[in-house]
Amino acid sequence: MYDETVQDFLVEADGKLSDIEKFKNAQDMPNYAILVHSLKSDSKYLGMMDLADIAYKHEMASKENNVDFVNSNYDELMKLAKEKVEMLKKYIGN
């Protein structure tokens, strides 16, 4: 079951991360909040608590329309998310 969940996460990961960037660049905080909430939930379910924690901070900041926090901490979020995607690809054997 875990491996299937990892596969599902990986299928959606590139598109989700791309959309997160798109909404950040457009300063569309409501849609940004939705996607980082999803990233947080997926990460928590897969046991990637460090990514879940930072995604949660982004979720809360975007719900408060705190664009400064999102912009200042965006690179850290994306770096960690991409590292986790690569780690999961190796786990699955991709």
Backbone as XML, in Angstrom:
<?xml version="1.0"?>
<chain id="A" units="angstrom">
  <residue number="1" name="MET">
    <atom name="N" x="0.822" y="-1.191" z="0.000"/>
    <atom name="CA" x="0.000" y="0.000" z="0.000"/>
    <atom name="C" x="0.870" y="1.261" z="0.000"/>
  </residue>
  <residue number="2" name="TYR">
    <atom name="N" x="1.929" y="1.253" z="0.816"/>
    <atom name="CA" x="2.813" y="2.417" z="0.877"/>
    <atom name="C" x="3.423" y="2.698" z="-0.497"/>
  </residue>
  <residue number="3" name="ASP">
    <atom name="N" x="3.895" y="1.652" z="-1.166"/>
    <atom name="CA" x="4.516" y="1.827" z="-2.480"/>
    <atom name="C" x="3.526" y="2.413" z="-3.489"/>
  </residue>
  <residue number="4" name="GLU">
    <atom name="N" x="2.288" y="2.000" z="-3.428"/>
    <atom name="CA" x="1.262" y="2.563" z="-4.326"/>
    <atom name="C" x="1.046" y="4.043" z="-4.038"/>
  </residue>
  <residue number="5" name="THR">
    <atom name="N" x="1.063" y="4.402" z="-2.767"/>
    <atom name="CA" x="0.890" y="5.798" z="-2.391"/>
    <atom name="C" x="2.080" y="6.626" z="-2.868"/>
  </residue>
  <residue number="6" name="VAL">
    <atom name="N" x="3.270" y="6.083" z="-2.756"/>
    <atom name="CA" x="4.465" y="6.762" z="-3.260"/>
    <atom name="C" x="4.338" y="6.974" z="-4.764"/>
  </residue>
  <residue number="7" name="GLN">
    <atom name="N" x="3.915" y="5.944" z="-5.473"/>
    <atom name="CA" x="3.744" y="6.057" z="-6.934"/>
    <atom name="C" x="2.756" y="7.165" z="-7.273"/>
  </residue>
  <residue number="8" name="ASP">
    <atom name="N" x="1.620" y="7.196" z="-6.571"/>
    <atom name="CA" x="0.617" y="8.237" z="-6.810"/>
    <atom name="C" x="1.194" y="9.621" z="-6.547"/>
  </residue>
  <residue number="9" name="PHE">
    <atom name="N" x="1.946" y="9.745" z="-5.467"/>
    <atom name="CA" x="2.577" y="11.022" z="-5.128"/>
    <atom name="C" x="3.522" y="11.460" z="-6.247"/>
  </residue>
  <residue number="10" name="LEU">
    <atom name="N" x="4.328" y="10.523" z="-6.742"/>
    <atom name="CA" x="5.300" y="10.859" z="-7.788"/>
    <atom name="C" x="4.641" y="11.240" z="-9.099"/>
  </residue>
  <residue number="11" name="VAL">
    <atom name="N" x="3.531" y="10.603" z="-9.419"/>
    <atom name="CA" x="2.814" y="10.938" z="-10.659"/>
    <atom name="C" x="2.370" y="12.402" z="-10.640"/>
  </residue>
  <residue number="12" name="GLU">
    <atom name="N" x="1.954" y="12.863" z="-9.478"/>
    <atom name="CA" x="1.422" y="14.220" z="-9.351"/>
    <atom name="C" x="2.472" y="15.261" z="-8.982"/>
  </residue>
  <residue number="13" name="ALA">
    <atom name="N" x="3.642" y="14.834" z="-8.524"/>
    <atom name="CA" x="4.612" y="15.747" z="-7.911"/>
    <atom name="C" x="5.070" y="16.865" z="-8.838"/>
  </residue>
  <residue number="14" name="ASP">
    <atom name="N" x="5.504" y="16.549" z="-10.038"/>
    <atom name="CA" x="6.037" y="17.594" z="-10.921"/>
    <atom name="C" x="4.984" y="18.647" z="-11.232"/>
  </residue>
  <residue number="15" name="GLY">
    <atom name="N" x="3.778" y="18.212" z="-11.544"/>
    <atom name="CA" x="2.700" y="19.153" z="-11.842"/>
    <atom name="C" x="2.328" y="19.985" z="-10.635"/>
  </residue>
  <residue number="16" name="LYS">
    <atom name="N" x="2.287" y="19.348" z="-9.473"/>
    <atom name="CA" x="1.933" y="20.078" z="-8.252"/>
    <atom name="C" x="2.989" y="21.126" z="-7.926"/>
  </residue>
  <residue number="17" name="LEU">
    <atom name="N" x="4.259" y="20.752" z="-8.015"/>
    <atom name="CA" x="5.320" y="21.710" z="-7.716"/>
    <atom name="C" x="5.343" y="22.852" z="-8.724"/>
  </residue>
  <residue number="18" name="SER">
    <atom name="N" x="5.068" y="22.537" z="-9.966"/>
    <atom name="CA" x="4.994" y="23.570" z="-10.996"/>
    <atom name="C" x="3.833" y="24.528" z="-10.729"/>
  </residue>
  <residue number="19" name="ASP">
    <atom name="N" x="2.698" y="23.989" z="-10.328"/>
    <atom name="CA" x="1.538" y="24.834" z="-10.023"/>
    <atom name="C" x="1.781" y="25.676" z="-8.776"/>
  </residue>
  <residue number="20" name="ILE">
    <atom name="N" x="2.468" y="25.114" z="-7.788"/>
    <atom name="CA" x="2.813" y="25.893" z="-6.596"/>
    <atom name="C" x="3.641" y="27.105" z="-7.012"/>
  </residue>
  <residue number="21" name="GLU">
    <atom name="N" x="4.617" y="26.881" z="-7.878"/>
    <atom name="CA" x="5.448" y="27.994" z="-8.359"/>
    <atom name="C" x="4.614" y="29.013" z="-9.127"/>
  </residue>
  <residue number="22" name="LYS">
    <atom name="N" x="3.730" y="28.524" z="-9.975"/>
    <atom name="CA" x="2.875" y="29.419" z="-10.768"/>
    <atom name="C" x="2.030" y="30.311" z="-9.859"/>
  </residue>
  <residue number="23" name="PHE">
    <atom name="N" x="1.408" y="29.717" z="-8.844"/>
    <atom name="CA" x="0.565" y="30.498" z="-7.944"/>
    <atom name="C" x="1.392" y="31.452" z="-7.079"/>
  </residue>
  <residue number="24" name="LYS">
    <atom name="N" x="2.591" y="31.033" z="-6.698"/>
    <atom name="CA" x="3.472" y="31.938" z="-5.941"/>
    <atom name="C" x="3.843" y="33.136" z="-6.785"/>
  </residue>
  <residue number="25" name="ASN">
    <atom name="N" x="4.237" y="32.886" z="-8.017"/>
    <atom name="CA" x="4.638" y="33.982" z="-8.906"/>
    <atom name="C" x="3.489" y="34.940" z="-9.194"/>
  </residue>
  <residue number="26" name="ALA">
    <atom name="N" x="2.275" y="34.427" z="-9.255"/>
    <atom name="CA" x="1.091" y="35.252" z="-9.496"/>
    <atom name="C" x="0.567" y="35.884" z="-8.199"/>
  </residue>
  <residue number="27" name="GLN">
    <atom name="N" x="1.188" y="35.554" z="-7.078"/>
    <atom name="CA" x="0.750" y="35.990" z="-5.751"/>
    <atom name="C" x="-0.709" y="35.598" z="-5.497"/>
  </residue>
  <residue number="28" name="ASP">
    <atom name="N" x="-1.078" y="34.433" z="-6.014"/>
    <atom name="CA" x="-2.419" y="33.874" z="-5.826"/>
    <atom name="C" x="-2.384" y="33.012" z="-4.559"/>
  </residue>
  <residue number="29" name="MET">
    <atom name="N" x="-2.501" y="33.671" z="-3.430"/>
    <atom name="CA" x="-2.350" y="32.984" z="-2.155"/>
    <atom name="C" x="-3.465" y="31.973" z="-1.859"/>
  </residue>
  <residue number="30" name="PRO">
    <atom name="N" x="-4.714" y="32.196" z="-2.265"/>
    <atom name="CA" x="-5.725" y="31.156" z="-2.003"/>
    <atom name="C" x="-5.410" y="29.821" z="-2.686"/>
  </residue>
  <residue number="31" name="ASN">
    <atom name="N" x="-5.018" y="29.861" z="-3.948"/>
    <atom name="CA" x="-4.686" y="28.614" z="-4.647"/>
    <atom name="C" x="-3.344" y="28.047" z="-4.192"/>
  </residue>
  <residue number="32" name="TYR">
    <atom name="N" x="-2.407" y="28.930" z="-3.847"/>
    <atom name="CA" x="-1.132" y="28.489" z="-3.281"/>
    <atom name="C" x="-1.392" y="27.711" z="-1.993"/>
  </residue>
  <residue number="33" name="ALA">
    <atom name="N" x="-2.281" y="28.246" z="-1.156"/>
    <atom name="CA" x="-2.604" y="27.592" z="0.123"/>
    <atom name="C" x="-3.180" y="26.201" z="-0.099"/>
  </residue>
  <residue number="34" name="ILE">
    <atom name="N" x="-4.038" y="26.061" z="-1.092"/>
    <atom name="CA" x="-4.646" y="24.752" z="-1.383"/>
    <atom name="C" x="-3.570" y="23.727" z="-1.743"/>
  </residue>
  <residue number="35" name="LEU">
    <atom name="N" x="-2.634" y="24.123" z="-2.588"/>
    <atom name="CA" x="-1.618" y="23.175" z="-3.049"/>
    <atom name="C" x="-0.580" y="22.857" z="-1.978"/>
  </residue>
  <residue number="36" name="VAL">
    <atom name="N" x="-0.178" y="23.854" z="-1.186"/>
    <atom name="CA" x="0.785" y="23.523" z="-0.131"/>
    <atom name="C" x="0.112" y="22.721" z="0.981"/>
  </residue>
  <residue number="37" name="HIS">
    <atom name="N" x="-1.191" y="22.904" z="1.156"/>
    <atom name="CA" x="-1.936" y="22.051" z="2.096"/>
    <atom name="C" x="-1.889" y="20.598" z="1.613"/>
  </residue>
  <residue number="38" name="SER">
    <atom name="N" x="-2.116" y="20.408" z="0.326"/>
    <atom name="CA" x="-2.062" y="19.069" z="-0.255"/>
    <atom name="C" x="-0.664" y="18.470" z="-0.124"/>
  </residue>
  <residue number="39" name="LEU">
    <atom name="N" x="0.355" y="19.279" z="-0.391"/>
    <atom name="CA" x="1.743" y="18.822" z="-0.250"/>
    <atom name="C" x="2.024" y="18.440" z="1.198"/>
  </residue>
  <residue number="40" name="LYS">
    <atom name="N" x="1.522" y="19.245" z="2.129"/>
    <atom name="CA" x="1.697" y="18.948" z="3.553"/>
    <atom name="C" x="1.059" y="17.613" z="3.908"/>
  </residue>
  <residue number="41" name="SER">
    <atom name="N" x="-0.170" y="17.421" z="3.479"/>
    <atom name="CA" x="-0.894" y="16.193" z="3.815"/>
    <atom name="C" x="-0.216" y="14.966" z="3.225"/>
  </residue>
  <residue number="42" name="ASP">
    <atom name="N" x="0.155" y="15.052" z="1.955"/>
    <atom name="CA" x="0.844" y="13.932" z="1.303"/>
    <atom name="C" x="2.158" y="13.618" z="2.004"/>
  </residue>
  <residue number="43" name="SER">
    <atom name="N" x="2.896" y="14.657" z="2.325"/>
    <atom name="CA" x="4.200" y="14.478" z="2.972"/>
    <atom name="C" x="4.055" y="13.826" z="4.338"/>
  </residue>
  <residue number="44" name="LYS">
    <atom name="N" x="3.072" y="14.282" z="5.088"/>
    <atom name="CA" x="2.843" y="13.720" z="6.419"/>
    <atom name="C" x="2.471" y="12.247" z="6.306"/>
  </residue>
  <residue number="45" name="TYR">
    <atom name="N" x="1.601" y="11.928" z="5.354"/>
    <atom name="CA" x="1.162" y="10.545" z="5.170"/>
    <atom name="C" x="2.330" y="9.636" z="4.802"/>
  </residue>
  <residue number="46" name="LEU">
    <atom name="N" x="3.271" y="10.166" z="4.030"/>
    <atom name="CA" x="4.419" y="9.376" z="3.588"/>
    <atom name="C" x="5.572" y="9.395" z="4.593"/>
  </residue>
  <residue number="47" name="GLY">
    <atom name="N" x="5.399" y="10.096" z="5.710"/>
    <atom name="CA" x="6.414" y="10.110" z="6.750"/>
    <atom name="C" x="7.509" y="11.142" z="6.559"/>
  </residue>
  <residue number="48" name="MET">
    <atom name="N" x="7.301" y="12.099" z="5.669"/>
    <atom name="CA" x="8.303" y="13.137" z="5.417"/>
    <atom name="C" x="7.920" y="14.370" z="6.244"/>
  </residue>
  <residue number="49" name="MET">
    <atom name="N" x="8.150" y="14.254" z="7.546"/>
    <atom name="CA" x="7.667" y="15.271" z="8.468"/>
    <atom name="C" x="8.350" y="16.629" z="8.288"/>
  </residue>
  <residue number="50" name="ASP">
    <atom name="N" x="9.614" y="16.630" z="7.867"/>
    <atom name="CA" x="10.293" y="17.907" z="7.653"/>
    <atom name="C" x="9.629" y="18.695" z="6.529"/>
  </residue>
  <residue number="51" name="LEU">
    <atom name="N" x="9.266" y="18.013" z="5.457"/>
    <atom name="CA" x="8.569" y="18.682" z="4.355"/>
    <atom name="C" x="7.156" y="19.077" z="4.781"/>
  </residue>
  <residue number="52" name="ALA">
    <atom name="N" x="6.489" y="18.234" z="5.522"/>
    <atom name="CA" x="5.142" y="18.558" z="6.010"/>
    <atom name="C" x="5.185" y="19.811" z="6.880"/>
  </residue>
  <residue number="53" name="ASP">
    <atom name="N" x="6.202" y="19.939" z="7.718"/>
    <atom name="CA" x="6.300" y="21.095" z="8.611"/>
    <atom name="C" x="6.483" y="22.400" z="7.843"/>
  </residue>
  <residue number="54" name="ILE">
    <atom name="N" x="7.374" y="22.395" z="6.873"/>
    <atom name="CA" x="7.584" y="23.637" z="6.122"/>
    <atom name="C" x="6.376" y="23.948" z="5.229"/>
  </residue>
  <residue number="55" name="ALA">
    <atom name="N" x="5.764" y="22.927" z="4.670"/>
    <atom name="CA" x="4.561" y="23.153" z="3.858"/>
    <atom name="C" x="3.444" y="23.738" z="4.720"/>
  </residue>
  <residue number="56" name="TYR">
    <atom name="N" x="3.345" y="23.279" z="5.965"/>
    <atom name="CA" x="2.347" y="23.821" z="6.886"/>
    <atom name="C" x="2.590" y="25.309" z="7.131"/>
  </residue>
  <residue number="57" name="LYS">
    <atom name="N" x="3.842" y="25.689" z="7.322"/>
    <atom name="CA" x="4.165" y="27.102" z="7.534"/>
    <atom name="C" x="3.763" y="27.931" z="6.323"/>
  </residue>
  <residue number="58" name="HIS">
    <atom name="N" x="3.996" y="27.389" z="5.135"/>
    <atom name="CA" x="3.593" y="28.085" z="3.913"/>
    <atom name="C" x="2.072" y="28.153" z="3.800"/>
  </residue>
  <residue number="59" name="GLU">
    <atom name="N" x="1.409" y="27.080" z="4.190"/>
    <atom name="CA" x="-0.053" y="27.077" z="4.159"/>
    <atom name="C" x="-0.605" y="28.187" z="5.064"/>
  </residue>
  <residue number="60" name="MET">
    <atom name="N" x="-0.119" y="28.248" z="6.285"/>
    <atom name="CA" x="-0.619" y="29.250" z="7.228"/>
    <atom name="C" x="-0.297" y="30.664" z="6.745"/>
  </residue>
  <residue number="61" name="ALA">
    <atom name="N" x="0.909" y="30.872" z="6.260"/>
    <atom name="CA" x="1.301" y="32.197" z="5.775"/>
    <atom name="C" x="0.448" y="32.624" z="4.586"/>
  </residue>
  <residue number="62" name="SER">
    <atom name="N" x="0.205" y="31.697" z="3.670"/>
    <atom name="CA" x="-0.577" y="32.062" z="2.483"/>
    <atom name="C" x="-2.033" y="32.323" z="2.838"/>
  </residue>
  <residue number="63" name="LYS">
    <atom name="N" x="-2.559" y="31.620" z="3.833"/>
    <atom name="CA" x="-3.930" y="31.884" z="4.284"/>
    <atom name="C" x="-4.039" y="33.266" z="4.927"/>
  </residue>
  <residue number="64" name="GLU">
    <atom name="N" x="-2.921" y="33.765" z="5.460"/>
    <atom name="CA" x="-2.878" y="35.109" z="6.043"/>
    <atom name="C" x="-2.433" y="36.152" z="5.005"/>
  </residue>
  <residue number="65" name="ASN">
    <atom name="N" x="-2.303" y="35.709" z="3.759"/>
    <atom name="CA" x="-1.848" y="36.557" z="2.653"/>
    <atom name="C" x="-0.469" y="37.165" z="2.942"/>
  </residue>
  <residue number="66" name="ASN">
    <atom name="N" x="0.381" y="36.390" z="3.601"/>
    <atom name="CA" x="1.730" y="36.834" z="3.943"/>
    <atom name="C" x="2.675" y="36.485" z="2.783"/>
  </residue>
  <residue number="67" name="VAL">
    <atom name="N" x="2.606" y="37.303" z="1.755"/>
    <atom name="CA" x="3.400" y="37.077" z="0.542"/>
    <atom name="C" x="4.886" y="37.175" z="0.849"/>
  </residue>
  <residue number="68" name="ASP">
    <atom name="N" x="5.258" y="38.050" z="1.791"/>
    <atom name="CA" x="6.677" y="38.202" z="2.143"/>
    <atom name="C" x="7.254" y="36.892" z="2.678"/>
  </residue>
  <residue number="69" name="PHE">
    <atom name="N" x="6.511" y="36.223" z="3.581"/>
    <atom name="CA" x="6.989" y="34.942" z="4.109"/>
    <atom name="C" x="7.117" y="33.926" z="2.982"/>
  </residue>
  <residue number="70" name="VAL">
    <atom name="N" x="6.088" y="33.841" z="2.156"/>
    <atom name="CA" x="6.096" y="32.861" z="1.065"/>
    <atom name="C" x="7.303" y="33.091" z="0.159"/>
  </residue>
  <residue number="71" name="ASN">
    <atom name="N" x="7.507" y="34.332" z="-0.249"/>
    <atom name="CA" x="8.627" y="34.630" z="-1.142"/>
    <atom name="C" x="9.976" y="34.385" z="-0.476"/>
  </residue>
  <residue number="72" name="SER">
    <atom name="N" x="10.093" y="34.746" z="0.790"/>
    <atom name="CA" x="11.371" y="34.611" z="1.499"/>
    <atom name="C" x="11.749" y="33.159" z="1.775"/>
  </residue>
  <residue number="73" name="ASN">
    <atom name="N" x="10.753" y="32.297" z="1.912"/>
    <atom name="CA" x="11.006" y="30.911" z="2.299"/>
    <atom name="C" x="10.695" y="29.902" z="1.197"/>
  </residue>
  <residue number="74" name="TYR">
    <atom name="N" x="10.355" y="30.405" z="0.032"/>
    <atom name="CA" x="9.950" y="29.545" z="-1.080"/>
    <atom name="C" x="11.070" y="28.609" z="-1.530"/>
  </residue>
  <residue number="75" name="ASP">
    <atom name="N" x="12.273" y="29.141" z="-1.670"/>
    <atom name="CA" x="13.387" y="28.322" z="-2.171"/>
    <atom name="C" x="13.651" y="27.129" z="-1.251"/>
  </residue>
  <residue number="76" name="GLU">
    <atom name="N" x="13.548" y="27.346" z="0.053"/>
    <atom name="CA" x="13.749" y="26.262" z="1.015"/>
    <atom name="C" x="12.691" y="25.173" z="0.833"/>
  </residue>
  <residue number="77" name="LEU">
    <atom name="N" x="11.434" y="25.594" z="0.662"/>
    <atom name="CA" x="10.342" y="24.637" z="0.437"/>
    <atom name="C" x="10.586" y="23.814" z="-0.814"/>
  </residue>
  <residue number="78" name="MET">
    <atom name="N" x="10.897" y="24.477" z="-1.910"/>
    <atom name="CA" x="11.058" y="23.768" z="-3.176"/>
    <atom name="C" x="12.296" y="22.872" z="-3.180"/>
  </residue>
  <residue number="79" name="LYS">
    <atom name="N" x="13.370" y="23.328" z="-2.567"/>
    <atom name="CA" x="14.585" y="22.502" z="-2.497"/>
    <atom name="C" x="14.287" y="21.207" z="-1.756"/>
  </residue>
  <residue number="80" name="LEU">
    <atom name="N" x="13.624" y="21.305" z="-0.624"/>
    <atom name="CA" x="13.301" y="20.123" z="0.164"/>
    <atom name="C" x="12.306" y="19.227" z="-0.576"/>
  </residue>
  <residue number="81" name="ALA">
    <atom name="N" x="11.309" y="19.829" z="-1.202"/>
    <atom name="CA" x="10.321" y="19.037" z="-1.934"/>
    <atom name="C" x="10.983" y="18.257" z="-3.066"/>
  </residue>
  <residue number="82" name="LYS">
    <atom name="N" x="11.861" y="18.903" z="-3.801"/>
    <atom name="CA" x="12.543" y="18.229" z="-4.907"/>
    <atom name="C" x="13.483" y="17.138" z="-4.402"/>
  </residue>
  <residue number="83" name="GLU">
    <atom name="N" x="14.126" y="17.370" z="-3.276"/>
    <atom name="CA" x="14.973" y="16.325" z="-2.678"/>
    <atom name="C" x="14.143" y="15.105" z="-2.301"/>
  </residue>
  <residue number="84" name="LYS">
    <atom name="N" x="12.973" y="15.342" z="-1.746"/>
    <atom name="CA" x="12.095" y="14.232" z="-1.347"/>
    <atom name="C" x="11.577" y="13.478" z="-2.566"/>
  </residue>
  <residue number="85" name="VAL">
    <atom name="N" x="11.249" y="14.191" z="-3.625"/>
    <atom name="CA" x="10.803" y="13.533" z="-4.855"/>
    <atom name="C" x="11.909" y="12.621" z="-5.374"/>
  </residue>
  <residue number="86" name="GLU">
    <atom name="N" x="13.129" y="13.118" z="-5.399"/>
    <atom name="CA" x="14.255" y="12.303" z="-5.878"/>
    <atom name="C" x="14.489" y="11.097" z="-4.974"/>
  </residue>
  <residue number="87" name="MET">
    <atom name="N" x="14.366" y="11.299" z="-3.674"/>
    <atom name="CA" x="14.532" y="10.198" z="-2.730"/>
    <atom name="C" x="13.473" y="9.117" z="-2.988"/>
  </residue>
  <residue number="88" name="LEU">
    <atom name="N" x="12.239" y="9.527" z="-3.196"/>
    <atom name="CA" x="11.170" y="8.558" z="-3.439"/>
    <atom name="C" x="11.341" y="7.852" z="-4.783"/>
  </residue>
  <residue number="89" name="LYS">
    <atom name="N" x="11.854" y="8.559" z="-5.772"/>
    <atom name="CA" x="12.116" y="7.912" z="-7.066"/>
    <atom name="C" x="13.156" y="6.804" z="-6.900"/>
  </residue>
  <residue number="90" name="LYS">
    <atom name="N" x="14.171" y="7.059" z="-6.109"/>
    <atom name="CA" x="15.180" y="6.031" z="-5.846"/>
    <atom name="C" x="14.577" y="4.882" z="-5.067"/>
  </residue>
  <residue number="91" name="TYR">
    <atom name="N" x="13.721" y="5.193" z="-4.119"/>
    <atom name="CA" x="13.058" y="4.141" z="-3.317"/>
    <atom name="C" x="12.241" y="3.218" z="-4.211"/>
  </residue>
  <residue number="92" name="ILE">
    <atom name="N" x="11.516" y="3.810" z="-5.157"/>
    <atom name="CA" x="10.658" y="3.028" z="-6.058"/>
    <atom name="C" x="11.487" y="2.351" z="-7.151"/>
  </residue>
  <residue number="93" name="GLY">
    <atom name="N" x="12.650" y="2.935" z="-7.454"/>
    <atom name="CA" x="13.501" y="2.355" z="-8.476"/>
    <atom name="C" x="13.388" y="3.065" z="-9.812"/>
  </residue>
  <residue number="94" name="ASN">
    <atom name="N" x="12.984" y="4.318" z="-9.787"/>
    <atom name="CA" x="12.888" y="5.121" z="-11.029"/>
    <atom name="C" x="14.133" y="5.950" z="-11.216"/>
  </residue>
</chain>
